[in-house]
Every structure is written in structure tokens, then in C-alpha cells.
Amino acid sequence: MTRRFWNGNTHYHPLVLASLSPGTARVLDVGCGDGILAADLVEAGVARVVGIDIDAPVLERARARHEGRGIEWLHGDVVDASLEPESFDAVVSVAALHHMDAARALSRFAQLVRPGGTVVVVGIAANSWSDLPLAAVAVTSKAMLALFYGRWSHSAPRCWPPPLTYGEMKTIGARVLPGVRYRRLWLGRYSLVWRKPAVSASAASACGRRR
């Protein structure tokens, strides 16, 4: 599906899929937009996919586009939606975090994923002066890839410019998700991949005291 709907965001859907642990069965797609990633998750064999978005019209378009795929669509803000903590094997988000308070959203993602589960974010950030050479590479690379794939434009609302720089997102990610792996990606994106500890620090401490 990514090949049919190619742009700088969908290009990194394979990265999201490759970051999921084997046996991942329930995934929350935050800021699902047109639902392309949700559909890719289903095609990859994820048994239950939930897409949540705050924009009702784009959610209805996603529902119509992917009717029959068994995806559950939720309208609302992930921060205060009625979702059970630790109820997902993975929480994923592509090109949506810059629409939110990044620290609050990442904290919520960590709360929703089960111990041993995965948070995967592909995001967009603003360029500082040191980022400009990579930004030039991103523009050229996207133009060349668009000639090969064609470029699909999503119908979700846009937020530009992003409120935080790449450096600021790296810092927030490390603070909210200790041990997160941050990568700067070629097409003007970054990724955050985090595995939630299988046993929380407090539980491990309590276990040690019992011994």
C-alpha cells in the first residue's frame, strides 16, 4: 500500500513495521490520518489495529477507504481518550507528533504500551542552522523519489512549521522515554524507537526487597 500512496511519510512505514516485536498483535496508530499505516499494519499480519485521530472528516475518509479491513477507528485526542493503560503491544505514530504537546503525548504512548512493548514514532521537526545541509539533501532526495514513485498528498490537516527542532525532539525523547533510540532520517524526518521495560523499576525494586 505504501508504494501506491508514496510520500515522505509513507516512505518510512517499513521502518515502523520492522521495529515491531515478533508476535505484535494489537497496535494503536496515533494520528492515523488517511489510514495508510493502519492498513499496512493489517497487511503485515497485525491482528487488531486501532487508528485514532482528532480530525473527524479525515477519520471518516479513512474508514471509507479501508472498509472491510477490520480496523477500529476512534475519534479523539489520544491524551484523554478512554484507552486502558498497557493495553497495546505497540503504539505507533507517523508525522503526527508535531501536532501535539510532544512530551505529554510520548508519556501517554508509554502508558498505553504493555511491558515489553514498543513505541515507534516517525516525526517532523524544524531545522536549526546545523540541520540545513541535511534539509537540502532531504529536498533533493524526495524530488528524485517522487519522480520514480509519484507523490501522493494526504488529506489530513497540516501543521507548519513544526514547533520544535530536531535537537529539541531528541532531548524530549530521551527524557520521557529513557533508553529511546533516536535517528535522523534522510527525508526530513526523525525516528524514536523505544522498548518498554518488561518489568518496571518499582516492581523490580519490590521484588528485590521480598527476596
PASEBA-1860 file (N, C-alpha, C; in nm, 3 decimals):
! residues 211
1> MTRRFWNG> 0.083/-0.121/0.000/0.000/0.000/0.000/0.087/0.126/0.000 ~ 0.200/0.121/0.071/0.289/0.237/0.075/0.333/0.278/-0.064 ~ 0.360/0.181/-0.153/0.404/0.214/-0.288/0.295/0.290/-0.365 ~ 0.168/0.256/-0.338/0.057/0.322/-0.410/0.030/0.462/-0.354 ~ 0.071/0.486/-0.231/0.045/0.615/-0.166/0.178/0.671/-0.113 ~ 0.272/0.695/-0.204/0.407/0.731/-0.160/0.418/0.880/-0.131 ~ 0.481/0.912/-0.019/0.533/1.046/0.009/0.642/1.032/0.115 ~ 0.691/1.144/0.165/0.800/1.138/0.263/0.762/1.075/0.395
9> NTHYHPLV> 0.632/1.065/0.421/0.586/0.999/0.545/0.567/0.849/0.524 ~ 0.491/0.812/0.421/0.465/0.670/0.398/0.592/0.594/0.363 ~ 0.694/0.665/0.313/0.823/0.603/0.283/0.879/0.528/0.404 ~ 0.846/0.577/0.525/0.903/0.518/0.646/0.809/0.419/0.715 ~ 0.699/0.383/0.650/0.615/0.278/0.708/0.690/0.146/0.724 ~ 0.775/0.104/0.629/0.852/-0.018/0.651/0.941/-0.012/0.775 ~ 0.995/0.106/0.806/1.075/0.121/0.928/0.988/0.094/1.050 ~ 0.866/0.145/1.050/0.774/0.121/1.162/0.747/-0.028/1.176
17> LASLSPGT> 0.714/-0.093/1.066/0.682/-0.236/1.071/0.802/-0.318/1.118 ~ 0.921/-0.282/1.072/1.041/-0.356/1.109/1.077/-0.337/1.256 ~ 1.028/-0.230/1.317/1.060/-0.202/1.458/0.970/-0.276/1.555 ~ 0.863/-0.337/1.507/0.771/-0.409/1.595/0.829/-0.543/1.636 ~ 0.801/-0.584/1.758/0.849/-0.712/1.807/0.770/-0.826/1.743 ~ 0.832/-0.943/1.725/0.757/-1.059/1.676/0.638/-1.087/1.767 ~ 0.527/-1.124/1.708/0.408/-1.154/1.786/0.324/-1.034/1.821 ~ 0.360/-0.917/1.771/0.278/-0.797/1.797/0.138/-0.818/1.741
25> ARVLDVGC> 0.038/-0.808/1.828/-0.099/-0.842/1.787/-0.197/-0.726/1.798 ~ -0.166/-0.626/1.880/-0.260/-0.514/1.898/-0.181/-0.383/1.894 ~ -0.213/-0.299/1.797/-0.135/-0.178/1.772/-0.228/-0.057/1.767 ~ -0.187/0.050/1.830/-0.256/0.178/1.823/-0.178/0.271/1.730 ~ -0.245/0.321/1.626/-0.187/0.416/1.532/-0.239/0.555/1.568 ~ -0.152/0.638/1.625/-0.192/0.771/1.674/-0.176/0.875/1.563 ~ -0.284/0.952/1.542/-0.283/1.048/1.432/-0.286/0.974/1.300 ~ -0.379/0.879/1.289/-0.379/0.784/1.177/-0.410/0.849/1.043
33> GDGILAAD> -0.471/0.968/1.044/-0.497/1.038/0.919/-0.577/0.954/0.822 ~ -0.527/0.941/0.700/-0.598/0.867/0.596/-0.593/0.716/0.614 ~ -0.523/0.668/0.715/-0.526/0.527/0.748/-0.432/0.439/0.670 ~ -0.336/0.496/0.600/-0.245/0.416/0.518/-0.157/0.327/0.606 ~ -0.104/0.382/0.716/-0.022/0.300/0.805/-0.106/0.191/0.871 ~ -0.228/0.225/0.913/-0.315/0.125/0.974/-0.337/0.008/0.878 ~ -0.359/0.038/0.750/-0.379/-0.067/0.650/-0.251/-0.147/0.629 ~ -0.136/-0.080/0.630/-0.008/-0.151/0.617/0.013/-0.247/0.734
41> LVEAGVAR> -0.029/-0.207/0.853/-0.017/-0.293/0.971/-0.102/-0.419/0.954 ~ -0.224/-0.401/0.903/-0.311/-0.515/0.879/-0.248/-0.608/0.776 ~ -0.197/-0.551/0.667/-0.135/-0.631/0.562/-0.012/-0.706/0.614 ~ 0.055/-0.649/0.716/0.172/-0.713/0.774/0.135/-0.824/0.873 ~ 0.005/-0.841/0.900/-0.040/-0.951/0.984/-0.077/-0.914/1.126 ~ -0.082/-0.784/1.158/-0.123/-0.744/1.292/-0.274/-0.772/1.306 ~ -0.310/-0.847/1.408/-0.448/-0.895/1.422/-0.547/-0.785/1.453 ~ -0.507/-0.689/1.537/-0.601/-0.584/1.577/-0.530/-0.449/1.568
49> VVGIDIDA> -0.584/-0.362/1.485/-0.528/-0.229/1.465/-0.635/-0.127/1.501 ~ -0.595/-0.031/1.584/-0.684/0.079/1.623/-0.621/0.209/1.573 ~ -0.697/0.284/1.494/-0.650/0.414/1.447/-0.725/0.524/1.518 ~ -0.652/0.621/1.573/-0.716/0.732/1.643/-0.669/0.863/1.582 ~ -0.764/0.955/1.564/-0.731/1.086/1.508/-0.830/1.187/1.563 ~ -0.782/1.310/1.583/-0.867/1.415/1.639/-0.953/1.483/1.531 ~ -0.919/1.459/1.404/-0.991/1.523/1.295/-1.098/1.428/1.240 ~ -1.225/1.461/1.264/-1.336/1.371/1.226/-1.347/1.350/1.075
57> PVLERARA> -1.337/1.453/0.990/-1.350/1.429/0.845/-1.245/1.335/0.789 ~ -1.118/1.352/0.830/-1.015/1.263/0.776/-1.036/1.120/0.827 ~ -1.088/1.107/0.948/-1.115/0.974/1.003/-1.226/0.904/0.923 ~ -1.326/0.979/0.883/-1.434/0.921/0.802/-1.382/0.881/0.665 ~ -1.291/0.960/0.610/-1.232/0.922/0.480/-1.150/0.795/0.495 ~ -1.079/0.781/0.605/-1.000/0.660/0.630/-1.092/0.539/0.644 ~ -1.200/0.557/0.718/-1.296/0.448/0.739/-1.352/0.399/0.604 ~ -1.387/0.495/0.517/-1.444/0.459/0.387/-1.338/0.394/0.296
65> RHEGRGIE> -1.216/0.447/0.298/-1.110/0.395/0.212/-1.076/0.250/0.248 ~ -1.077/0.220/0.378/-1.029/0.088/0.424/-1.141/0.002/0.480 ~ -1.261/0.024/0.431/-1.376/-0.054/0.477/-1.351/-0.203/0.452 ~ -1.384/-0.282/0.552/-1.369/-0.427/0.538/-1.236/-0.481/0.587 ~ -1.145/-0.395/0.629/-1.015/-0.442/0.676/-1.014/-0.476/0.825 ~ -1.123/-0.447/0.895/-1.128/-0.480/1.036/-1.056/-0.383/1.127 ~ -1.025/-0.264/1.076/-0.957/-0.162/1.157/-1.061/-0.090/1.243 ~ -1.028/-0.067/1.369/-1.115/0.009/1.459/-1.074/0.156/1.454
73> WLHGDVVD> -1.169/0.243/1.428/-1.139/0.386/1.416/-1.196/0.461/1.536 ~ -1.113/0.542/1.600/-1.155/0.620/1.716/-1.134/0.769/1.689 ~ -1.238/0.848/1.719/-1.225/0.993/1.707/-1.193/1.050/1.843 ~ -1.082/1.123/1.854/-1.049/1.187/1.980/-0.901/1.215/1.994 ~ -0.868/1.273/2.108/-0.730/1.307/2.144/-0.673/1.192/2.225 ~ -0.560/1.138/2.181/-0.503/1.021/2.249/-0.473/1.049/2.396 ~ -0.444/1.174/2.430/-0.404/1.206/2.567/-0.517/1.178/2.666 ~ -0.641/1.207/2.626/-0.751/1.187/2.721/-0.856/1.088/2.671
81> ASLEPESF> -0.823/1.010/2.568/-0.917/0.909/2.518/-0.932/0.797/2.620 ~ -1.047/0.731/2.617/-1.075/0.621/2.710/-1.007/0.493/2.660 ~ -0.878/0.485/2.685/-0.798/0.369/2.646/-0.730/0.314/2.770 ~ -0.732/0.182/2.784/-0.675/0.120/2.902/-0.522/0.126/2.899 ~ -0.459/0.165/3.009/-0.312/0.161/3.016/-0.261/0.019/2.988 ~ -0.146/0.013/2.924/-0.077/-0.113/2.896/-0.165/-0.213/2.821 ~ -0.248/-0.160/2.727/-0.340/-0.245/2.653/-0.298/-0.270/2.509 ~ -0.182/-0.216/2.467/-0.135/-0.234/2.331/0.006/-0.295/2.330
89> DAVVSVAA> 0.030/-0.380/2.230/0.164/-0.434/2.211/0.256/-0.327/2.153 ~ 0.200/-0.233/2.079/0.279/-0.124/2.022/0.191/-0.002/2.003 ~ 0.252/0.114/2.019/0.190/0.242/1.986/0.279/0.306/1.880 ~ 0.221/0.339/1.765/0.299/0.394/1.655/0.238/0.527/1.611 ~ 0.320/0.611/1.551/0.271/0.741/1.504/0.365/0.793/1.397 ~ 0.309/0.835/1.285/0.390/0.889/1.175/0.340/1.028/1.139 ~ 0.431/1.124/1.146/0.403/1.263/1.104/0.284/1.324/1.176 ~ 0.269/1.291/1.304/0.157/1.346/1.382/0.201/1.412/1.511
97> LHHMDAAR> 0.318/1.375/1.562/0.358/1.423/1.695/0.375/1.575/1.699 ~ 0.410/1.637/1.586/0.429/1.783/1.587/0.295/1.857/1.597 ~ 0.182/1.786/1.588/0.051/1.845/1.611/0.015/1.847/1.760 ~ 0.096/1.783/1.844/0.063/1.762/1.985/0.170/1.825/2.075 ~ 0.139/1.827/2.204/0.243/1.854/2.303/0.329/1.728/2.309 ~ 0.451/1.737/2.259/0.532/1.617/2.238/0.558/1.539/2.367 ~ 0.592/1.608/2.474/0.624/1.540/2.600/0.500/1.468/2.655 ~ 0.386/1.537/2.655/0.262/1.474/2.706/0.223/1.354/2.620
105> ALSRFAQL> 0.234/1.369/2.490/0.195/1.260/2.401/0.286/1.139/2.419 ~ 0.417/1.161/2.426/0.509/1.049/2.443/0.486/0.979/2.577 ~ 0.457/1.056/2.680/0.425/0.996/2.810/0.302/0.908/2.801 ~ 0.202/0.955/2.725/0.079/0.878/2.706/0.107/0.750/2.626 ~ 0.190/0.761/2.522/0.225/0.642/2.445/0.289/0.537/2.537 ~ 0.381/0.583/2.623/0.449/0.491/2.715/0.349/0.427/2.811 ~ 0.248/0.503/2.852/0.148/0.449/2.943/0.062/0.343/2.875 ~ 0.033/0.362/2.749/-0.060/0.273/2.678/0.004/0.142/2.633
113> VRPGGTVV> 0.136/0.140/2.616/0.201/0.019/2.566/0.231/-0.075/2.682 ~ 0.218/-0.205/2.658/0.240/-0.305/2.763/0.389/-0.317/2.795 ~ 0.422/-0.371/2.913/0.563/-0.400/2.941/0.623/-0.492/2.834 ~ 0.737/-0.456/2.784/0.800/-0.530/2.676/0.753/-0.487/2.538 ~ 0.653/-0.397/2.532/0.601/-0.349/2.405/0.685/-0.235/2.348 ~ 0.639/-0.182/2.235/0.720/-0.089/2.157/0.646/0.040/2.126 ~ 0.716/0.151/2.136/0.668/0.280/2.086/0.755/0.317/1.966 ~ 0.690/0.346/1.854/0.764/0.386/1.734/0.704/0.516/1.681
121> VVGIAANS> 0.788/0.617/1.669/0.745/0.747/1.616/0.834/0.784/1.499 ~ 0.772/0.823/1.389/0.843/0.891/1.282/0.785/1.032/1.277 ~ 0.871/1.130/1.298/0.821/1.266/1.314/0.889/1.367/1.224 ~ 0.831/1.486/1.226/0.881/1.600/1.151/0.919/1.709/1.250 ~ 1.030/1.775/1.228/1.074/1.882/1.318/1.128/1.999/1.236 ~ 1.154/2.109/1.305/1.207/2.228/1.240/1.359/2.219/1.230 ~ 1.414/2.283/1.129/1.558/2.283/1.110/1.624/2.398/1.185 ~ 1.729/2.366/1.258/1.818/2.469/1.310/1.926/2.490/1.204
129> WSDLPLAA> 2.016/2.586/1.228/2.119/2.614/1.127/2.203/2.492/1.096 ~ 2.233/2.412/1.196/2.317/2.294/1.174/2.247/2.186/1.093 ~ 2.114/2.196/1.083/2.036/2.096/1.009/2.024/2.128/0.860 ~ 2.063/2.248/0.818/2.036/2.290/0.682/2.100/2.202/0.574 ~ 2.224/2.152/0.593/2.277/2.061/0.490/2.192/1.936/0.472 ~ 2.147/1.876/0.582/2.060/1.759/0.572/1.925/1.794/0.512 ~ 1.876/1.915/0.541/1.750/1.959/0.483/1.761/1.968/0.331 ~ 1.874/2.016/0.282/1.894/2.024/0.137/1.898/1.885/0.074
137> VAVTSKAM> 1.962/1.791/0.142/1.964/1.652/0.095/1.823/1.595/0.091 ~ 1.744/1.626/0.195/1.606/1.575/0.202/1.523/1.625/0.085 ~ 1.532/1.752/0.053/1.453/1.809/-0.057/1.490/1.742/-0.188 ~ 1.620/1.726/-0.213/1.666/1.664/-0.338/1.623/1.518/-0.345 ~ 1.640/1.446/-0.234/1.607/1.304/-0.231/1.458/1.282/-0.254 ~ 1.373/1.363/-0.189/1.229/1.347/-0.206/1.187/1.377/-0.350 ~ 1.250/1.477/-0.412/1.216/1.510/-0.550/1.252/1.394/-0.643 ~ 1.367/1.332/-0.620/1.409/1.220/-0.705/1.319/1.099/-0.685
145> LALFYGRW> 1.286/1.068/-0.561/1.199/0.954/-0.534/1.058/0.977/-0.587 ~ 1.012/1.101/-0.582/0.878/1.133/-0.634/0.871/1.110/-0.784 ~ 0.981/1.131/-0.856/0.982/1.103/-0.999/0.963/0.954/-1.026 ~ 1.012/0.871/-0.936/1.003/0.726/-0.952/0.867/0.673/-0.907 ~ 0.824/0.715/-0.786/0.700/0.662/-0.728/0.575/0.743/-0.762 ~ 0.595/0.872/-0.793/0.483/0.964/-0.790/0.466/1.011/-0.647 ~ 0.400/1.122/-0.627/0.384/1.174/-0.492/0.236/1.186/-0.459 ~ 0.198/1.118/-0.349/0.061/1.123/-0.301/0.050/1.228/-0.192
153> SHSAPRCW> -0.056/1.309/-0.196/-0.078/1.411/-0.093/-0.188/1.366/0.001 ~ -0.158/1.361/0.131/-0.258/1.320/0.228/-0.363/1.429/0.244 ~ -0.479/1.390/0.301/-0.589/1.485/0.316/-0.601/1.538/0.459 ~ -0.509/1.499/0.546/-0.516/1.543/0.686/-0.471/1.688/0.699 ~ -0.516/1.758/0.802/-0.471/1.896/0.824/-0.319/1.903/0.842 ~ -0.262/2.013/0.802/-0.117/2.031/0.811/-0.083/2.126/0.925 ~ 0.034/2.106/0.983/0.085/2.194/1.088/0.226/2.236/1.049 ~ 0.240/2.361/1.006/0.371/2.406/0.958/0.393/2.550/0.995
161> PPPLTYGE> 0.510/2.587/1.043/0.625/2.498/1.065/0.609/2.417/1.193 ~ 0.683/2.307/1.205/0.680/2.230/1.330/0.729/2.316/1.446 ~ 0.675/2.297/1.565/0.709/2.385/1.678/0.845/2.359/1.740 ~ 0.901/2.240/1.721/1.026/2.203/1.786/1.130/2.160/1.683 ~ 1.257/2.181/1.715/1.366/2.140/1.627/1.399/1.993/1.647 ~ 1.480/1.940/1.558/1.525/1.801/1.570/1.601/1.781/1.702 ~ 1.686/1.876/1.735/1.760/1.866/1.860/1.669/1.864/1.982 ~ 1.566/1.948/1.979/1.472/1.951/2.091/1.393/1.820/2.101
169> MKTIGARV> 1.356/1.763/1.986/1.285/1.635/1.989/1.374/1.523/2.041 ~ 1.500/1.526/2.007/1.593/1.425/2.059/1.602/1.435/2.210 ~ 1.608/1.557/2.261/1.618/1.578/2.406/1.490/1.534/2.477 ~ 1.375/1.571/2.423/1.248/1.533/2.485/1.231/1.382/2.483 ~ 1.263/1.321/2.371/1.252/1.176/2.362/1.335/1.104/2.466 ~ 1.459/1.149/2.485/1.548/1.086/2.583/1.498/1.106/2.726 ~ 1.436/1.221/2.750/1.387/1.249/2.886/1.261/1.169/2.918 ~ 1.168/1.162/2.824/1.040/1.096/2.850/1.049/0.945/2.835
177> LPGVRYRR> 1.133/0.900/2.743/1.146/0.757/2.715/1.292/0.715/2.735 ~ 1.335/0.694/2.858/1.476/0.662/2.885/1.521/0.539/2.805 ~ 1.633/0.556/2.737/1.685/0.447/2.656/1.633/0.446/2.513 ~ 1.554/0.547/2.475/1.498/0.552/2.340/1.610/0.562/2.237 ~ 1.587/0.502/2.120/1.683/0.513/2.009/1.633/0.620/1.913 ~ 1.709/0.727/1.900/1.675/0.838/1.811/1.759/0.828/1.686 ~ 1.698/0.847/1.571/1.771/0.852/1.444/1.721/0.969/1.361 ~ 1.812/1.038/1.298/1.776/1.141/1.200/1.767/1.072/1.064
185> LWLGRYSL> 1.656/1.086/0.996/1.632/1.015/0.872/1.653/1.108/0.752 ~ 1.681/1.048/0.636/1.724/1.127/0.521/1.616/1.218/0.465 ~ 1.491/1.176/0.469/1.387/1.253/0.401/1.320/1.357/0.492 ~ 1.400/1.423/0.574/1.348/1.530/0.659/1.261/1.479/0.771 ~ 1.296/1.365/0.827/1.220/1.303/0.935/1.318/1.256/1.043 ~ 1.264/1.220/1.159/1.343/1.154/1.263/1.262/1.034/1.311 ~ 1.327/0.941/1.377/1.253/0.829/1.436/1.292/0.813/1.583 ~ 1.194/0.769/1.661/1.213/0.731/1.800/1.160/0.589/1.814
193> VWRKPAVS> 1.245/0.499/1.862/1.204/0.360/1.886/1.238/0.325/2.030 ~ 1.137/0.284/2.104/1.154/0.258/2.248/1.086/0.129/2.288 ~ 1.159/0.045/2.362/1.102/-0.076/2.419/1.072/-0.049/2.567 ~ 0.948/-0.070/2.604/0.912/-0.052/2.744/0.973/-0.166/2.825 ~ 1.039/-0.134/2.937/1.097/-0.242/3.018/0.993/-0.347/3.052 ~ 1.033/-0.474/3.043/0.941/-0.584/3.070/0.893/-0.582/3.215 ~ 0.980/-0.535/3.305/0.944/-0.518/3.446/0.978/-0.376/3.485 ~ 0.881/-0.304/3.544/0.905/-0.166/3.584/1.009/-0.159/3.693
201> ASAASACG> 1.075/-0.043/3.706/1.178/-0.026/3.808/1.121/-0.044/3.948 ~ 0.999/0.005/3.971/0.939/-0.008/4.103/0.907/-0.152/4.136 ~ 0.857/-0.227/4.034/0.827/-0.368/4.057/0.954/-0.447/4.082 ~ 1.060/-0.416/4.008/1.186/-0.485/4.028/1.242/-0.458/4.167 ~ 1.229/-0.332/4.213/1.277/-0.297/4.347/1.199/-0.372/4.453 ~ 1.065/-0.379/4.436/0.982/-0.450/4.532/1.017/-0.599/4.536 ~ 1.044/-0.654/4.416/1.081/-0.794/4.409/1.212/-0.819/4.482 ~ 1.307/-0.725/4.467/1.435/-0.739/4.535/1.419/-0.733/4.686
209> RRR> 1.327/-0.646/4.735/1.307/-0.637/4.879/1.245/-0.764/4.936 ~ 1.157/-0.827/4.856/1.094/-0.950/4.903/1.196/-1.062/4.918 ~ 1.294/-1.059/4.831/1.398/-1.161/4.842/1.481/-1.141/4.969
END
